[in-house]
Every structure is written in structure tokens, then in C-alpha cells.
């Protein structure tokens, strides 16, 4: 994100958080319906982040240094590990949400098939990146992998510490509702009390990674602005769907998005400085 974009995004986000602090329960009471919109994005909302991270792992495997044998082997091992991990997560997370929303357990080959499709597609796309952009591609790969780990760690730490009850689990919202900043000591992670922050929102906000692709993917050169718009539309759709599903309150969604985007900016900047590479620059053609 550029400086102006960062100011606008975080300023709007903070204003919305202040508003939602006092209107959370009213908003969820009106929107909580578990309709088809909510179900579709519950199933698909986290797939782009997993795929973009999978794509990064495929790039790391293909573009890793060939001059240093130790570094070559280490990078290959890391890339293969995350390729398997992201393919597994993409398959089984999607399968789990499908099972919840269709009301039955689908065959085990379904998650395996989904994972394989995501893996093959990531590997094929990685082969389309020209070798001359290897340095930028690896910078993206490191950024995506570190970003994914950071999102998972921060998300689960906050969920365990805050212990906010989900709207859909409440039998008496008027007495069970708590504001987002209230710490409810539940003695560790429990999905019933994992409302804050929204994991789907954190993961959906990570689609912002797509805005880095024009720096090394020729087919996307000059399309950075369009990718920014598409990313924000996706973030808003997924975030809204979590309120509709009663999984999170509006403040959970807002904090999840802001925290994810903040992690993105920090990690992108640090990795870029370490590798002396700025992925926000235009493609050299």
C-alpha cells in the first residue's frame, strides 16, 4: 500500500471500530441469518490466502538459489514442507466448511482432490514467472510464508486470550454479549469463545498479497490498481459474511482486517529491506 492508501484504510478502519464498539449487538441482531451469501463465503473466504501462500512456496521451490548447495537444499526442504502444508490446509479446511454447510460429511477424496487442484495450479502458475524475476519472486515467497505464519499465531493468541463468545452460540445475547476490548478468561482456546478477532477476516484481508504480483508477473503489469480494488471488495464481502453467519461481530471483523493489513505492511517492509527488494515497484519490461 502507498502512504495515502495506508492513511485512508487505517483511518476509516479505526472510525468504523469506534462505531461498532457501540453498535455491535444491534448490527448482529439484524444481520444474523445464516443465508446463502454467508455460507458461500464461509466456504471460500480463506482459500485465496492459502493459494497465494501455496503459490509463494511453489515460487521458492522453483526460483531458489542454485549457487549455494546448503541454501539450495534448505530452501527446497522449506518449500516442499509448506507446499504440502498449504495444500493440506486448503483441502481439509474447505472440506470442513463444506460439511458444516451441506449438513453431511463428504467423502475423504474431496479434500484430497481440492488440495491437489490447488497444488497443481500453484505449480503451473509458478512456471509462468520468468527466471529473470527470480529475486522478486523469492522475496514474495518469503513475504507470503512469513505473513501466513504471523496471521495464524496472532489470530490464535488473541482468540485464546480474549475469549469473546460468538453471537451464534448465545442463548441470551443481552446478558452474554461483551465488548471487543473486554478480556474474558476462559482458560485457553475454545471455539465457542473464539469470536475476537475474526479469523476469516484476517485471512481474507491477506488477499492484499495479490497486489504484489505485478512486480514479477508480466501478465499483471499495469494492473496493480485493479488488484487493489478487487482485494478490498473481497475483504468487505468475506467480513460481512461472518456477521451474517453469527460467527463474529462487526468489531471482530474490523480488528481482524486491520491487524492482518498491519502485519502485511510490517512483514513486507522488513523482508523487502533484508532482501533489498521493493515489491511495490513496477515491473521492469
Secondary structure, 3 states (H helix, E strand, C coil): CCHHHHHHHHHHHHHHHHHHHHHHHHHHHHHCCCCHHHHHHHHHCCHHHHHHHHHHHHHHHHHCCCCCHHHHHHHHHHHHHHHHHHHHHHHHHHHHHHHHHHCCCCCCHHHHHHHHHHHHHHHHHHHCCCHHHHHHHHHHHHHHHHHHHHHHHHHHHHHHHHCCCCHHHCCCHHHHCCCCCCCCCCCCCCHHHCCCCCHHHHHHHHHHHHHHHHHCCHHHCCCHHHHHHHHHHHHHHHHHHHHHCCCCCHHHHHHHHHHHHHHHHHHHHHHHHHCCCCCCCCCCC
